[in-house]
Structures are given as structure tokens and as C-alpha cells.
Amino acid sequence: MATDPISDFPVAFALVSANDQDHTRRFLNNLKAHGFLPQVVVTDGSNLYPTVLADLWPQARHQLCVFHVLKDINAHVFDALRRLRRRHAATGGRKRRRGRPRKNRKHSRTRRGPTRKEQAHYVWKNRHLITTRPENLDGHQRRRLSRVFEYLPALRGLRDFVLQVHRLFDPEQSPHQAACRRAALVRDAGYQADPDLAKALAMLTADKFAKMAAYLRRPAAERVRTNNHVERTNRRLRHFEKVRYKWRRRRTIVRFVILAVQRWHHRRLAEESRDEGRECRPTAPDTRKQAA
């Protein structure tokens, strides 16, 4: 599936039996034969695209989807969190005494607070807060995040790492500023000492980061960082397939996708004409002021 990220509309699709480089080259070559000359091509981190894009459209910039990049980096952050959580649960626990437990043991345990295992369970239950952007946290989530840091203070370093990674993809910065932030992050000795964070930093090489931040070299209105436009179209098609009926034959699939795209195209044209009518509609004079 290929879509226009600016207008968020599908422009071409191909039904293939395997997602390999031969089918990818044939699909993109057909786009080029129909006159498509993109300035920026947004893809995920698959190895199918770099060589084909360099051959077909050498003038186009290759933009890696920032959403997929952050997803891969967050996976390493969660690995580090899992390691710290297990270490916290395994060390410093209270040993069980021999003999029959005391009657007031439950009340004394409540007074002393949750155990290390309970704290580790709470941290893992709220692990998503470590990678959530600050502007997306409400008051309740901020209080839970503070308790996570209280139980396991070492997670503050992971949180700082995540915030610095988010700053790398700030759409308001310049390409030079993004490169300087990346260099400072990669040279941090504390992050390099962590085995999981070191794997995340290995993904931010200079050549690869240039593709991640290619959107910064476009005008502000054309800075597309993700391929969510393709994912939205795929989700709609999968919804049609799951809810309406199960597709079996190739001809049925192709026909339905063509009809769906044509329906979306007519709907978009109707919305654009409606918006143009609102802009061109003359305003009635205020007769009350004239009468006064």
C-alpha cells in the first residue's frame, strides 16, 4: 500500500503472495512508470526499501518512521526495567521465621508497607508510564509515576533517557540541533554502561539517524515523521475483511479494495467541495446596526 502522507489518501496498492524485495521493487517500479516522483519516502525499518529506493528515486529522501524507531528503543528500555525490577525483588527481602506465625503478623506487615516483591509488581504494572510523554500524563498517572520512582529510584535514569530520546525528534528543532543532541546522547558514559541502553544507542548511528530526522529538512507543513497514514488504511481494510465477510479469492479482494478506495475518493471530493462552499459563502449584512 502506498499513500499520500500530506492528504492522507491511498494512491496505489498491490496484492502479493510474499512480502519480499522482488515484489517491492515491482510495486515501486510501477509507481515510477505512472509518473510518481516523490520528494520524501516514509517507510518502517524494513530492509526491503533502502536499496530499491536508492535505485528508483535517488533524489528522494528516505524517512524512517519515528513511531517504529521509538517502539524499538522502548523495547530495550523495558528490558532494562525488567532487569532492575527482578534485582529489586530478589534482594533485601525479609526472611521468613521458623515456627508458627504470630497473630498480629498481618497488621505489623501492613504498618511496614509493601514488600519488595509487591513493589516490583507495582513497578511492572505501571511500566508504561516510564515511556509516556510528560504532556500525556494526567494527575493520577503522575502520582503513580512518583511512587514507581520511590520504590525503585534507579528508574529515574531510564526516564531521563526516554525524555532525551523524545527530544531528538522534536519537530520544532533544526537538523543541526538534532545532530548535536544525538551526539551528546550517544557519548553519555552512564547510558553506555547499561547493557540494554547501549543496544538502544547502537540504533542511533549517524547514517541511520539522518534518515530518522529527514523530515526536519522539509517545510513545517510537510514534516511527516511516521507512516501512520498507511497503517490507518490497512486497519480500515482489515476491519472490512473481519466484520463484513472473509475474503478468499484474489479477484474478490482486488474488487473490494478498488471499491473502497473509490468510495474514499468520492467522500474526500465531497468534503473538499463543501469546505470551499463555506469559504466562498457571502455573509449577510447586519441590518440591526443599519437600523440603529
N, C-alpha and C positions, 0 to 999 in steps of 0.2 A: 504494500500500500504506500502511495506517495500522496502527500497533501501539501497544500499551500499554508505555511505557518502564519502568514500575515492575515489572510482572510479565513483561516481555519476551515478549509474546504478540500475534499479529496479530488485529486486530478487524474489519478490512474491507479489501476490495481492489476494484479496477475495472480491466477490460481496455479500453484506449482505443487509438484509431488514431493519436493525436498527443498529445504532452505540451505542451498549451497552456493558457491561462488559462481558457478555456471549460470544458474537461474537468475542470480542477482545481476550479473553482467548483461544478460539478455534483456532483463526488465529495464535497467537503466539505459541500455543502448537504444531501446525502443523510444524511451522518453527523449533522448537526444535526437533521434530521427524525426520526431514530431515537432522539433524546434524548441525544446526546453533548454534554456541556458541559465541555470541558477547561479546566483552570486554567493550563496551560502547553502550548504547541505548539512542538515542536522540529523545525526544518527546516534544510536546507542554505541556501546563499547565493543561491538562485534568485530571480529577480524575479517568479515566479508567485504567491508566497504573501503578501507584506505587505498588498496591497490587499484580497485576498479574506478574509484572517484578520481584518482590521480591520472588515470589513462583517459577517461572520458571528458572530464571537466577540470583540466589543470588550473584554470583561472579561478575556480570556486574555492572558497574557504570551507574547511571541514570543521564543523562544530560538534563536539561530543555533548551528549545530553547531560546536563548538570544533575538532573534528578537521579540518573543511573550512577553517576560518579559519587554523589553523596550517599547513595544506598550502599555502594561497595565499601566506602570509607566507614560508614556507620557499622557495617558488619564487623570490621576489625575493632572498632570501639567497644562493641558488645562482647567481643572475645576477651578484651582486656577487663571489662567489667565482670565477666563471668569468672575470670581467674582471681580477681580481687575478692569477689563475693565468696568463693569457695575457701580462700585462705582465711577470710574473716570468720566464717562459720566453723572452721576446723581448729582454730587456735583460741586460747583464752576461755574455753568453756568451763563451766563448773562440773566437777566430778561428782558422781552420784555416791552418796554414802551407803555403807552397808547397813543391813538391818531394815526394820520396818520404818517407813517414813513417818514423820511427825504429823499430827493432825492439823497443825497450823502452817504446814509447809506451803500450801497453795497461797495463803494470804501473804506470807513472807516473800514468796516469789513475785507476787503482784507488786509488792512495795519496791522490790529491787528493779523492776522494769523488765522488758523483754530480754530473752536470752540471745546469744549470738546467732543461733540458727533462725530464730524468729526475726531478728534484724536483717539477716541475709535474705530471708524470704520476702520481707518488705522491700528491700532494695531491688530484688529481681522483679517483683511485681510492678514496680514503678520505674523500670529501666528506661522506658521510652521518654521520660522527662529529661534524661541526660542529653538527648539529641534533638529535643524540641527547641525551636527558635524562641527567644525571650518574648517577642511580641505576640506569640501564640499561647502563652501561659496565662491562665486566669489566677485569681487569688488562691483558690483551693489547691491548684497544681503547684503554685509557688511554695505553699506551706508544706506540701508533701515532698517537694524537692529539697527544702531546707532540712526536713527530717532525714532524708536519704543521706545528705552530707553530714548530719550529726551522727548517724550510725556508722558511716564509712567515709571519713574525711578524705581519703585518697582519691575519691571520685571527683573532687574539685579539679584535679589536674586533667581528667578526661573531659570535664565540662569546658574548661578553658581551651582545650584542643579543638573541641567541636565548634566553639564560637569563633576561633581563629580560622577554621576551615570555611565557615559560613562567610566570613569577611572576604575570603579570596574571590567569591563570586558575587560581590556587591555590584549591582548594575549601574551604580552612580559613580564608580571609580574609573580611572584611566587605565589603559593597558600597562603603562609603566608602573603605576602604583600597585596593580595586581601582581606584577612580576616581582616587585620588591617584597611584598607580603609573602609570596611563596618562598622566596629565597630565605627570608628570616625564619619562616616556619620550618623549613627543611633543615636548617642549620641548628635548630634548638637541640642541645645535648640531652635535656631531660626527656624529650619525646623520643629521641633516637635510642635512649637506654631502655625504653619499654619495648619488648619484642613485638607486641601486637600493633602499637602505634608506628613502629618502624616499618611494618608492612604497609600501613596506610600511607606513610610518607613516600614509600617506593612507588606509589601510583602517581605521585605529583612530580614526575620528571619534567624537565624544561620543554621537551618536544611535545609531550602529551598535554601539558598544561596550556601550551599555546593553542591547542585545539579546544580545550575546555573554555578558554576565555576569548575565543574568536568573536563572540557577539559584541565585545567591547569596541571593536573596530567598525561597528555599524552605527547608523544614526539611532537616536534614543527610541524612536517609534518602531524600529526594525530589529531591536535587540531580543531575539528569540533564543532562549537558553536551553529549552527542553524539546523533546519530541512528543509532548503530551497531546498535540493535535492528532498524531497518528494513533496514539493509544485510545483517545476518545472515540475515533471512528471504529477501531477494532472492537471496543466494548459494545458499541451500538449494534454492530453486525452480529456479535456473539449473543447479544440479548435477543435479536430477531430469531436466530437459529434455535435458541433454547426455549423461548416462550411459544413461538408460533408452531414450528414443526422441526423435525430433524432432517437435515439435508443429506442426501445420499448420492445423487448423480451430479456430475460436473456441470452438465447443462443447466440443471436447476439452480445450482449455486451461482453461476455466472449471470443467469437471467435475473435472479433476485437482487444481486448486488447492483446490477445496472439500473434496475427499477428504483432501488433505494437511493442511489446517488442522484438519479434524475429527479426524484421527489425532493431531495435536499436542495438541489439546484433551483427548482421552481420556488421552493419556500424562501430561499435566500433572495431571489429576484423580487418576490412579493414584498419582503421586508424592506429591501432597499428602495423600492418604488414608494412604499408607504412612508419611509423616512424622508425621502425627497419631497413628497407631498406636504409633509408637515413643515419643512423648511420654507417652501415656496408659498404657503398659505398666507394671504394678506390678513393683517389684523384690523378689526373694526374700530372706527374712531370712538373715542369716549364722549358720548353725547351729553353726559351729565355735566362735564366741565364746560362744554359749549353753552348749555342752557344756563348755567350759573353766570 
